[in-house]
Each structure stands twice: as structure tokens, then as C-alpha cells.
């Protein structure tokens, strides 16, 4: 796979830039229920406002526009608009039947835009990361406080759902599969198992990024793992990168990235939020503030891939890209 070779080459030379938040950018369009529905779903029996993945079908120009803005800001890797693209998450909107199409079309949009930018500057190839979110169910914890043994989902149900999503993302043109915002490592293992199956069936070796989320100051994922335990539990796989995203701002994420950087043989990724949300759920951290905090990552040689999560915009990504261009990437096995 030519793109994989280019990806590994780029990672050996510089810190790669991942894009910022899709949801934050889509909020600017102020789409209402009828915009989400478009012509095709105007008679859908259930509300669909908030189903951002659906916009790849009903407002593809907006998705394309957001991708372009991040690429113009300096992103090397853009994520597909598929964070909730499983039958499990789409059940909220009764849209399970659309899952393959949603993922395929989202990847196709991202692929088209990436190819346009790569053609303009072949020395800076752009890559598509198929975004695989955690679903809204957990395999490790019971949703019923009175029945700790109960599970709302099985490992096999997760595996099947993730496999369908992953196949569509690959068919649409993804270079990477990104299993992200992992709050339950067992869910992630189902996704990774599914991707492993696809690799074997198709005779390919798709680069896999894994990104967990530390949910609070305890330094643990929602299902209770420390950063080191999380790393150990996914390290049996041949991953492209391991990292953290979401939940915390750049400052708060530093110690957990240090754990990964000092103990991992993989590339390390980070895409924090634009600080912590204010009382209204908004993110106030400016691009300059965020870049200043990320300076610590690059001075300590902690990262190979850097981007932004909730609250980040193309301005944040540009500020980060301008900063990290002056620094070398973390060397593999440098700390091991």
C-alpha cells in the first residue's frame, strides 16, 4: 500500500498534524432538523437533529468544507465524519440500515479532499483516518447499579458492528483506522479484533491508531484503567500509534503522554480539547494558549502526531502546526 509507505516515511521525518473538532465546526452552520433530513429523509419518522454522521449524506458540502479548512490549516491527517457510525450508535435514530453507506460516503468525501491537496503539494501527502468512536454502550460496566453483572452489549455484538464500519471506511478510501475516545478498553479490543479479521481476510495490513480518553483527574479511563494499564492492554497488537484524546485540555494530558512516550514502542498521538469546558459547556482556550501548552509536549519529545478534539478549530490547528514545525518528532524506542 503506497499510502502506508508515505505515512511511515512522513512520521519518521516530522510531527504529523491531525485535524481538529468536526462537531465544533458543524455547530457554526446552525443546521436545524430539516437540514439534517435533507430531501431524502424529509419524511423520516424519527427526529434526526444531532446525527452529525448523517450530514455526510444530506449536507456533504459542509463536511467537505470543514475538511478543506483543516487541510488549509496544515493538517496531514483528517478524520472521517463517522464517530457514531455503528449500528449500535445509529439505533438512536433508527438508522442502522444506513451504516455502510454513511461510512463509505464519509470516507469518500475525505479521500477526495485529501487527494486534491496532495496533488497540489506531493511533498506533503495527506491521509484519511477512518474515525471509529466508542459507541454509547460499554462491555466492561453495568448500566444498572442494582445489577453489576448485567451488560447492555456483548463483545461479539461490538465486533460485528465495528467490522461493518471498518470495512465501509476502507472501501471508501481510508488510509488509517482510528479507534478513538476509548473509555472502555474491552470495546476497543472488539474493534481491534474486527480490524485484525479484515486484515487477514483481505491480505492487507491497515495502519491502526488507538486513542484512549482519561476522564478526570484520577488519571484513569472510565472503566478504571491507568494510562500504563491501557497501554499494556493494547500493546500486543501491531499498532501505528497509541495516544489520548478528549476529556482533558493539553496541560492536564501531559503526565499521561509521558507514561506512553516512555513505555511505548509505537508512535504517540495526542489531540486534547481546547481546555476544559466552562459552565455553559463551551471551550474558551485560544489557539495561542493551546499551542503554548503543547510546546511542553515537543520540548520533552513526547509526540509524533498532534491535533485537537472538542472546541478546537482550524485556527487552533494552524497555531499548533506552526509551533511543532520547529521541533523534531519523538524517536521510536528513544525512552524504552
Secondary structure as GFF3:
##gff-version 3
##sequence-region A 1 336
A	DSSP	alpha_helix	2	13	.	.	.	ID=ss1
A	DSSP	beta_strand	16	17	.	.	.	ID=ss2
A	DSSP	alpha_helix	22	27	.	.	.	ID=ss3
A	DSSP	alpha_helix	33	37	.	.	.	ID=ss4
A	DSSP	three_ten_helix	52	54	.	.	.	ID=ss5
A	DSSP	alpha_helix	55	58	.	.	.	ID=ss6
A	DSSP	alpha_helix	60	72	.	.	.	ID=ss7
A	DSSP	beta_strand	77	79	.	.	.	ID=ss8
A	DSSP	alpha_helix	87	90	.	.	.	ID=ss9
A	DSSP	three_ten_helix	91	93	.	.	.	ID=ss10
A	DSSP	three_ten_helix	96	98	.	.	.	ID=ss11
A	DSSP	alpha_helix	99	120	.	.	.	ID=ss12
A	DSSP	beta_strand	127	132	.	.	.	ID=ss13
A	DSSP	alpha_helix	155	171	.	.	.	ID=ss14
A	DSSP	beta_strand	176	182	.	.	.	ID=ss15
A	DSSP	alpha_helix	185	202	.	.	.	ID=ss16
A	DSSP	beta_strand	207	212	.	.	.	ID=ss17
A	DSSP	alpha_helix	227	234	.	.	.	ID=ss18
A	DSSP	beta_strand	241	249	.	.	.	ID=ss19
A	DSSP	alpha_helix	250	263	.	.	.	ID=ss20
A	DSSP	beta_strand	267	273	.	.	.	ID=ss21
A	DSSP	alpha_helix	287	299	.	.	.	ID=ss22
A	DSSP	beta_strand	305	306	.	.	.	ID=ss23
A	DSSP	alpha_helix	314	324	.	.	.	ID=ss24
###
